[in-house]
Amino acid sequence: MSASVRGRVWIFGDDVDTDAMAPWNTISSPWEERRAAILRARPEFVTRVQPGDLIVAGRNFGCGSSREHAPENLKLLGLGGVLAESFGRIYFRNCVAIAFPNLACPGIHAACADGDDVEFDVRTGLARNHTRGVELAAPPWTPDMVEILAQGGLLEVLRRRIEAARAGASR
């Protein structure tokens, strides 16, 4: 997964709950049923979202339960990532673990509108709205978080470490 993503924006507000991204009654459902239930506050979203599109949201995106299906569903939709004023802590940790770029960027919600062309980089913390000519700075990800992203997620990092340890032990 790339540390820099660029795409068309979908705007969401404050306090978007993980239940809106992964309703409890759809967690064990087939993908098409799960897909249809994602972010119903904007019914057109799941039918019109394109690979690489981005969500720009207000404060506390991903609040609610620790449901790892929430960022997983967004990633399965093909989203390039999420920019928000702030994130629910466990949601954000789950995003890092599955290599799904999210960046907490103060001022981003007011700086964007639906359809804008936006780019962000988790290594530098820079977010650019190419449509409006706006650039914002956010706290970048730590080197460990960037490594997890680059390797495809926490499970992949751990798999590689175990393989390296086994290879070293067999010498």
C-alpha positions in Angstrom: 0.0 0.0 0.0 1.3 3.4 -0.9 2.0 6.1 1.8 0.6 8.7 -0.6 -2.9 8.6 -2.0 -4.9 10.8 -4.3 -8.5 10.6 -5.2 -12.0 12.1 -5.5 -13.6 13.2 -2.2 -16.7 12.1 -0.5 -17.7 14.3 2.4 -19.0 13.0 5.7 -19.6 14.8 9.0 -18.7 14.4 12.6 -19.0 11.3 14.8 -19.3 8.7 12.0 -19.7 5.6 14.0 -18.1 2.2 13.2 -21.7 0.8 13.3 -22.4 2.9 10.2 -19.4 1.3 8.4 -20.0 -2.2 9.6 -23.5 -2.7 11.1 -23.5 -5.5 13.6 -26.2 -7.5 11.8 -24.1 -7.7 8.6 -20.7 -8.8 10.0 -21.0 -12.4 9.0 -23.0 -11.7 5.8 -21.7 -12.2 2.3 -19.8 -9.2 0.9 -22.6 -7.9 -1.3 -25.0 -7.7 1.7 -22.3 -6.1 3.9 -21.5 -3.6 1.1 -25.0 -2.5 0.7 -25.2 -1.5 4.4 -22.0 0.6 4.5 -22.5 4.3 5.4 -26.3 4.4 4.6 -26.4 8.1 5.7 -25.4 8.7 2.1 -27.3 6.0 0.2 -25.6 6.8 -3.1 -22.1 6.3 -1.7 -21.8 2.5 -2.1 -23.2 2.5 -5.6 -21.1 5.4 -6.9 -17.8 5.1 -5.0 -14.9 4.4 -7.3 -11.5 2.7 -6.5 -9.1 5.2 -5.1 -11.8 7.6 -3.9 -11.3 9.2 -0.5 -13.5 10.1 2.5 -13.0 13.5 4.1 -14.8 13.7 7.5 -15.2 15.9 10.5 -14.3 15.1 14.1 -14.3 11.6 15.7 -14.5 9.5 12.5 -14.7 5.8 13.5 -16.0 6.4 17.0 -18.0 3.6 18.6 -17.1 -0.1 19.0 -13.7 -1.6 18.2 -15.1 -3.4 15.2 -12.2 -4.2 12.9 -14.7 -4.7 10.1 -15.3 -1.0 9.8 -12.0 0.0 8.2 -11.9 -3.4 6.4 -15.2 -2.7 4.7 -13.9 0.8 3.5 -10.8 -0.8 2.2 -12.8 -3.6 0.4 -14.9 -0.8 -1.2 -11.6 0.3 -2.9 -11.2 3.6 -1.0 -7.7 5.0 -1.1 -8.0 6.3 2.5 -9.7 8.7 4.9 -8.8 12.2 5.9 -10.6 13.5 9.0 -10.3 16.2 11.7 -9.8 13.4 14.2 -10.4 9.6 14.6 -11.7 7.2 17.2 -8.5 5.7 18.7 -9.3 2.0 18.1 -10.6 2.6 14.6 -7.4 4.4 13.7 -5.3 1.5 15.2 -7.3 -1.0 13.1 -6.5 1.1 10.0 -2.8 0.9 10.6 -3.0 -2.8 11.3 -4.7 -3.5 8.0 -2.6 -1.0 6.0 -5.4 1.4 5.2 -4.2 5.0 5.1 -6.0 7.5 7.4 -4.7 10.9 8.4 -5.9 13.2 11.1 -5.7 16.6 9.5 -7.0 19.7 11.3 -9.0 21.9 9.0 -9.5 19.3 6.3 -13.3 19.2 6.5 -13.7 22.9 5.8 -11.1 22.8 3.0 -12.9 20.2 0.9 -16.2 19.5 -0.9 -17.6 16.5 -2.6 -15.8 15.7 -5.8 -12.6 17.6 -5.0 -9.3 16.1 -6.1 -7.3 15.6 -2.9 -4.0 14.0 -2.1 -2.3 13.1 1.2 0.8 11.4 2.4 1.1 9.7 5.8 4.9 10.0 5.8 4.9 13.8 5.6 1.5 14.6 7.0 0.8 16.9 4.0 -2.7 17.1 2.5 -3.4 18.9 -0.7 -6.7 19.9 -2.2 -5.7 20.3 -5.9 -9.2 21.5 -6.8 -9.0 24.5 -4.4 -5.3 25.0 -4.2 -5.2 24.4 -0.4 -2.4 22.6 1.5 -2.7 21.5 5.1 -0.2 20.0 7.5 -1.0 17.1 9.9 1.1 15.0 12.2 2.7 12.3 10.1 2.7 8.6 10.9 5.6 7.2 12.8 8.3 5.2 11.0 6.9 2.0 12.5 3.4 2.8 11.2 4.8 3.6 7.8 6.6 0.2 7.8 3.4 -1.6 8.6 1.7 0.2 5.7 4.5 -0.6 3.3 4.5 -4.3 4.2 0.8 -4.6 3.7 -0.3 -4.7 7.3 0.6 -5.9 10.8 0.1 -9.6 10.1 2.5 -9.4 7.1 5.1 -7.7 9.3 4.8 -10.4 11.9 4.9 -13.2 9.3 8.1 -11.8 7.9 9.7 -11.4 11.3 8.8 -15.0 12.2 10.3 -16.3 8.9 13.4 -14.3 9.5 13.8 -15.7 13.0 13.3 -19.2 11.7 15.8 -18.7 9.0 18.3 -17.3 11.5 17.7 -20.2 13.9 18.3 -22.8 11.2 21.8 -21.5 10.4 
